[in-house]
Amino acid sequence: MTASEIASHLLSNCGSLEQFEVYMFGSTLRGIGADIDILVVGPSGDAFRKLKRELQAASEFLPLHILYMQPSEERRTEFVAREQCVQIKKLALRK
């Protein structure tokens, strides 16, 4: 699957993703690699727990490696910029 196909699949099957900033990073963006690196940025709580369950179900079919960060943690580490993360919503539009 391409990065855009993976993004579309996740958005279609994990409704809670809409409530978070979600990015893909790593080798999948370049069309190589065996795992899919996903970053989820958002607060904890009920929506977060629901999203984790949805992503766990999705990981039964996709080799997902998921990193979760609080918004303040992402800002402090500048992970999105440093790792050249791309929002999955933008990837899904690249079909």
Biotite code that builds the C-alpha atoms (Angstrom):
import biotite.structure as struc

atoms = struc.array([
    struc.Atom([0.000, 0.000, 0.000], chain_id="A", res_id=1, res_name="MET", atom_name="CA", element="C"),
    struc.Atom([1.121, 3.539, -0.673], chain_id="A", res_id=2, res_name="THR", atom_name="CA", element="C"),
    struc.Atom([1.222, 6.191, 2.049], chain_id="A", res_id=3, res_name="ALA", atom_name="CA", element="C"),
    struc.Atom([-1.928, 7.793, 0.641], chain_id="A", res_id=4, res_name="SER", atom_name="CA", element="C"),
    struc.Atom([-3.773, 4.457, 0.576], chain_id="A", res_id=5, res_name="GLU", atom_name="CA", element="C"),
    struc.Atom([-2.750, 3.770, 4.173], chain_id="A", res_id=6, res_name="ILE", atom_name="CA", element="C"),
    struc.Atom([-3.905, 7.236, 5.238], chain_id="A", res_id=7, res_name="ALA", atom_name="CA", element="C"),
    struc.Atom([-7.258, 6.776, 3.504], chain_id="A", res_id=8, res_name="SER", atom_name="CA", element="C"),
    struc.Atom([-7.687, 3.351, 5.088], chain_id="A", res_id=9, res_name="HIS", atom_name="CA", element="C"),
    struc.Atom([-6.969, 4.680, 8.580], chain_id="A", res_id=10, res_name="LEU", atom_name="CA", element="C"),
    struc.Atom([-9.298, 7.656, 8.172], chain_id="A", res_id=11, res_name="LEU", atom_name="CA", element="C"),
    struc.Atom([-12.074, 5.362, 6.921], chain_id="A", res_id=12, res_name="SER", atom_name="CA", element="C"),
    struc.Atom([-11.688, 2.827, 9.715], chain_id="A", res_id=13, res_name="ASN", atom_name="CA", element="C"),
    struc.Atom([-10.712, 4.941, 12.717], chain_id="A", res_id=14, res_name="CYS", atom_name="CA", element="C"),
    struc.Atom([-13.373, 7.620, 13.150], chain_id="A", res_id=15, res_name="GLY", atom_name="CA", element="C"),
    struc.Atom([-11.721, 9.051, 16.253], chain_id="A", res_id=16, res_name="SER", atom_name="CA", element="C"),
    struc.Atom([-8.729, 10.224, 14.206], chain_id="A", res_id=17, res_name="LEU", atom_name="CA", element="C"),
    struc.Atom([-10.753, 13.328, 13.310], chain_id="A", res_id=18, res_name="GLU", atom_name="CA", element="C"),
    struc.Atom([-10.368, 14.555, 16.884], chain_id="A", res_id=19, res_name="GLN", atom_name="CA", element="C"),
    struc.Atom([-6.551, 14.485, 16.849], chain_id="A", res_id=20, res_name="PHE", atom_name="CA", element="C"),
    struc.Atom([-3.599, 15.737, 14.860], chain_id="A", res_id=21, res_name="GLU", atom_name="CA", element="C"),
    struc.Atom([-2.324, 12.598, 13.159], chain_id="A", res_id=22, res_name="VAL", atom_name="CA", element="C"),
    struc.Atom([0.810, 12.310, 11.062], chain_id="A", res_id=23, res_name="TYR", atom_name="CA", element="C"),
    struc.Atom([2.795, 9.734, 9.155], chain_id="A", res_id=24, res_name="MET", atom_name="CA", element="C"),
    struc.Atom([6.583, 9.827, 9.179], chain_id="A", res_id=25, res_name="PHE", atom_name="CA", element="C"),
    struc.Atom([9.520, 7.643, 8.325], chain_id="A", res_id=26, res_name="GLY", atom_name="CA", element="C"),
    struc.Atom([10.303, 5.331, 5.448], chain_id="A", res_id=27, res_name="SER", atom_name="CA", element="C"),
    struc.Atom([6.687, 4.698, 4.403], chain_id="A", res_id=28, res_name="THR", atom_name="CA", element="C"),
    struc.Atom([6.512, 8.257, 3.078], chain_id="A", res_id=29, res_name="LEU", atom_name="CA", element="C"),
    struc.Atom([9.347, 7.393, 0.691], chain_id="A", res_id=30, res_name="ARG", atom_name="CA", element="C"),
    struc.Atom([7.728, 4.149, -0.426], chain_id="A", res_id=31, res_name="GLY", atom_name="CA", element="C"),
    struc.Atom([10.147, 1.903, 1.427], chain_id="A", res_id=32, res_name="ILE", atom_name="CA", element="C"),
    struc.Atom([10.192, 0.097, 4.734], chain_id="A", res_id=33, res_name="GLY", atom_name="CA", element="C"),
    struc.Atom([8.064, -2.581, 6.289], chain_id="A", res_id=34, res_name="ALA", atom_name="CA", element="C"),
    struc.Atom([6.468, -0.638, 9.124], chain_id="A", res_id=35, res_name="ASP", atom_name="CA", element="C"),
    struc.Atom([4.152, 2.377, 9.180], chain_id="A", res_id=36, res_name="ILE", atom_name="CA", element="C"),
    struc.Atom([5.132, 5.123, 11.619], chain_id="A", res_id=37, res_name="ASP", atom_name="CA", element="C"),
    struc.Atom([2.205, 7.155, 12.936], chain_id="A", res_id=38, res_name="ILE", atom_name="CA", element="C"),
    struc.Atom([2.260, 10.093, 15.339], chain_id="A", res_id=39, res_name="LEU", atom_name="CA", element="C"),
    struc.Atom([-0.909, 11.026, 17.246], chain_id="A", res_id=40, res_name="VAL", atom_name="CA", element="C"),
    struc.Atom([-0.922, 14.402, 18.994], chain_id="A", res_id=41, res_name="VAL", atom_name="CA", element="C"),
    struc.Atom([-3.708, 15.202, 21.423], chain_id="A", res_id=42, res_name="GLY", atom_name="CA", element="C"),
    struc.Atom([-4.933, 15.166, 24.984], chain_id="A", res_id=43, res_name="PRO", atom_name="CA", element="C"),
    struc.Atom([-5.728, 12.054, 26.978], chain_id="A", res_id=44, res_name="SER", atom_name="CA", element="C"),
    struc.Atom([-9.285, 11.168, 27.929], chain_id="A", res_id=45, res_name="GLY", atom_name="CA", element="C"),
    struc.Atom([-12.192, 9.114, 26.612], chain_id="A", res_id=46, res_name="ASP", atom_name="CA", element="C"),
    struc.Atom([-11.628, 10.052, 22.947], chain_id="A", res_id=47, res_name="ALA", atom_name="CA", element="C"),
    struc.Atom([-7.984, 9.099, 23.282], chain_id="A", res_id=48, res_name="PHE", atom_name="CA", element="C"),
    struc.Atom([-8.836, 5.704, 24.761], chain_id="A", res_id=49, res_name="ARG", atom_name="CA", element="C"),
    struc.Atom([-11.346, 5.087, 21.948], chain_id="A", res_id=50, res_name="LYS", atom_name="CA", element="C"),
    struc.Atom([-8.744, 6.027, 19.329], chain_id="A", res_id=51, res_name="LEU", atom_name="CA", element="C"),
    struc.Atom([-6.213, 3.645, 20.861], chain_id="A", res_id=52, res_name="LYS", atom_name="CA", element="C"),
    struc.Atom([-8.746, 0.803, 20.554], chain_id="A", res_id=53, res_name="ARG", atom_name="CA", element="C"),
    struc.Atom([-9.455, 1.705, 16.912], chain_id="A", res_id=54, res_name="GLU", atom_name="CA", element="C"),
    struc.Atom([-5.770, 1.847, 16.050], chain_id="A", res_id=55, res_name="LEU", atom_name="CA", element="C"),
    struc.Atom([-5.155, -1.432, 17.850], chain_id="A", res_id=56, res_name="GLN", atom_name="CA", element="C"),
    struc.Atom([-7.788, -3.049, 15.623], chain_id="A", res_id=57, res_name="ALA", atom_name="CA", element="C"),
    struc.Atom([-6.218, -1.454, 12.521], chain_id="A", res_id=58, res_name="ALA", atom_name="CA", element="C"),
    struc.Atom([-2.792, -2.756, 13.542], chain_id="A", res_id=59, res_name="SER", atom_name="CA", element="C"),
    struc.Atom([-4.085, -6.303, 13.135], chain_id="A", res_id=60, res_name="GLU", atom_name="CA", element="C"),
    struc.Atom([-4.034, -5.636, 9.368], chain_id="A", res_id=61, res_name="PHE", atom_name="CA", element="C"),
    struc.Atom([-1.251, -3.048, 9.075], chain_id="A", res_id=62, res_name="LEU", atom_name="CA", element="C"),
    struc.Atom([2.231, -3.015, 10.665], chain_id="A", res_id=63, res_name="PRO", atom_name="CA", element="C"),
    struc.Atom([1.605, 0.203, 12.606], chain_id="A", res_id=64, res_name="LEU", atom_name="CA", element="C"),
    struc.Atom([4.142, 1.731, 14.973], chain_id="A", res_id=65, res_name="HIS", atom_name="CA", element="C"),
    struc.Atom([2.277, 4.422, 16.868], chain_id="A", res_id=66, res_name="ILE", atom_name="CA", element="C"),
    struc.Atom([3.767, 7.241, 18.901], chain_id="A", res_id=67, res_name="LEU", atom_name="CA", element="C"),
    struc.Atom([1.427, 9.259, 21.126], chain_id="A", res_id=68, res_name="TYR", atom_name="CA", element="C"),
    struc.Atom([2.300, 12.772, 22.339], chain_id="A", res_id=69, res_name="MET", atom_name="CA", element="C"),
    struc.Atom([0.591, 15.508, 24.283], chain_id="A", res_id=70, res_name="GLN", atom_name="CA", element="C"),
    struc.Atom([0.461, 18.813, 22.329], chain_id="A", res_id=71, res_name="PRO", atom_name="CA", element="C"),
    struc.Atom([2.913, 20.439, 24.756], chain_id="A", res_id=72, res_name="SER", atom_name="CA", element="C"),
    struc.Atom([5.347, 17.549, 24.329], chain_id="A", res_id=73, res_name="GLU", atom_name="CA", element="C"),
    struc.Atom([5.242, 17.846, 20.536], chain_id="A", res_id=74, res_name="GLU", atom_name="CA", element="C"),
    struc.Atom([5.841, 21.612, 20.712], chain_id="A", res_id=75, res_name="ARG", atom_name="CA", element="C"),
    struc.Atom([8.746, 21.145, 23.105], chain_id="A", res_id=76, res_name="ARG", atom_name="CA", element="C"),
    struc.Atom([10.425, 18.460, 20.986], chain_id="A", res_id=77, res_name="THR", atom_name="CA", element="C"),
    struc.Atom([9.423, 19.912, 17.597], chain_id="A", res_id=78, res_name="GLU", atom_name="CA", element="C"),
    struc.Atom([8.955, 16.301, 16.497], chain_id="A", res_id=79, res_name="PHE", atom_name="CA", element="C"),
    struc.Atom([6.693, 17.088, 13.526], chain_id="A", res_id=80, res_name="VAL", atom_name="CA", element="C"),
    struc.Atom([9.189, 19.476, 11.957], chain_id="A", res_id=81, res_name="ALA", atom_name="CA", element="C"),
    struc.Atom([12.280, 17.486, 12.918], chain_id="A", res_id=82, res_name="ARG", atom_name="CA", element="C"),
    struc.Atom([10.964, 14.201, 11.491], chain_id="A", res_id=83, res_name="GLU", atom_name="CA", element="C"),
    struc.Atom([9.225, 15.840, 8.504], chain_id="A", res_id=84, res_name="GLN", atom_name="CA", element="C"),
    struc.Atom([5.865, 14.383, 9.471], chain_id="A", res_id=85, res_name="CYS", atom_name="CA", element="C"),
    struc.Atom([2.934, 14.739, 7.064], chain_id="A", res_id=86, res_name="VAL", atom_name="CA", element="C"),
    struc.Atom([-0.683, 14.947, 8.206], chain_id="A", res_id=87, res_name="GLN", atom_name="CA", element="C"),
    struc.Atom([-2.585, 11.854, 7.140], chain_id="A", res_id=88, res_name="ILE", atom_name="CA", element="C"),
    struc.Atom([-5.490, 14.052, 6.004], chain_id="A", res_id=89, res_name="LYS", atom_name="CA", element="C"),
    struc.Atom([-3.160, 15.589, 3.405], chain_id="A", res_id=90, res_name="LYS", atom_name="CA", element="C"),
    struc.Atom([-1.795, 12.200, 2.417], chain_id="A", res_id=91, res_name="LEU", atom_name="CA", element="C"),
    struc.Atom([-5.299, 10.861, 1.852], chain_id="A", res_id=92, res_name="ALA", atom_name="CA", element="C"),
    struc.Atom([-5.941, 13.637, -0.678], chain_id="A", res_id=93, res_name="LEU", atom_name="CA", element="C"),
    struc.Atom([-2.975, 12.578, -2.834], chain_id="A", res_id=94, res_name="ARG", atom_name="CA", element="C"),
    struc.Atom([-4.777, 9.664, -4.496], chain_id="A", res_id=95, res_name="LYS", atom_name="CA", element="C"),
])
